[in-house]
Amino acid sequence: MRWIPLLLIFVVAYIEITLFIQVAHMIGVLFTMLLIVLTSFIGVSLVRAQGLKILTQMQIKMANGESPAAEMIKSVSVLLAGFLLLLPGFFTDFLGLLLLLPPVQNSLTLKLLPYLRFQRSGGGFGPQDAGGDTFEGEFRRKDIPHDRIGHRHDDDK
């Protein structure tokens, strides 16, 4: 069971090397390298745009007191997609772009959502929690005499 991640790394490396060789044979080594860099830049910009969109959706859901679990799964999908898009290679770029597609994210969300639980704690995060565990009061420092706090004496001028 321990050797499965190692085997997976070797299979992905084999696929990437094979694709590099085939693409370089067709379009040339220089254009292949430029294509790899270009796909990384495009991937980073797509991940950034979708990440910001998901973050605002999470904030809206939390402000309304709703569960942001679906957005959390999508954000993990976008994070994994960003990692795959930054790795040099065509196969990892393809997998990263798949993770950015909304139908794939929705399918992943539907499969993982039953395993997530969302509970709000005492303080909460929405306007409906204004009467929660909030305490009002006043305090006074005991190490400074009361007459010196906020008062100017005539000899301080």
HELIX and SHEET records of a PDB file:
HELIX    1   1 TRP A    3  ILE A   27  1                                  25    
HELIX    2   2 VAL A   29  ALA A   63  1                                  35    
HELIX    3   3 ALA A   69  LEU A   86  1                                  18    
HELIX    4   4 PHE A   90  LEU A  100  1                                  11    
HELIX    5   5 PRO A  102  LEU A  112  1                                  11    
HELIX    6   6 LEU A  113  TYR A  115  5                                   3    
HELIX    7   7 PRO A  127  ASP A  129  5                                   3    
HELIX    8   8 HIS A  146  ARG A  148  5                                   3    
HELIX    9   9 ASP A  154  ASP A  156  5                                   3    
END                                                                             
